[in-house]
Amino acid sequence: TSGQTENVCLCNSDYYRELTNGVMTCVKCPTRSVSLQGSTSRNNCTRDDSSVFVNPATGEFESCPVNSVLQDGVTSGKTENVCSCNSDYYSEITNEGMACVKCPTRSVSAKGSTLRSNCTCDKITFLGVFENPRGECTFCPTNSDLKLGFEKGSTDVVCACSEKYFREIINGEMTCV
């Protein structure tokens, strides 16, 4: 067969044709993308699985961070806009990008949470748990119970000693003796 190179030669799969000053070259598709044999444009390179997306700033295909998933139907965008953290995690954005951080012990959050404050004490799994002033989910001391209607506060405010026990505070910590 005779003719111009771009008319008689095809690029292999996972490559696309680029013509510069009449010279044809085959350029490898970006990482995490594929193309059919004979592709003629970078646009023919498509994601190699549905969990990756195109970062418009780089044109590269990327995955969501650990403990997150790509939002349904999304194929392109900035990580923090297209990825949702799994339940019991919240997103944290830094100069390095987005990370999904585990909620503190005995706390839970909904899928897609974006703030530490979205993590709340898991009162279903951990009966009697409350949030102390440090933001930790904890329990009343031995021989005491959480006062009705209280969910946050210091132990001496939200906990009441059981019958026949009295409250003692040593070094700022309440006990019931």
Buried (B, 14 or more C-beta within 10 A) or exposed (E): EEEEEBEEEBBEEBBBBBEEEEEBEBBEBBEBBBBBEBBBEBEBBBBBEEEBBBBEEEEBBBBBBEBBBBBEEBEEBBBBEBBBBBEBBBBBEEEEEBBBBBBBEBBBBBEBBBEBEBBBBBBEEBEEBBBBEEEBBBBBBEBBBBEEEBEEBBBEEBBBBEEEBEBEEEEEEBBBE
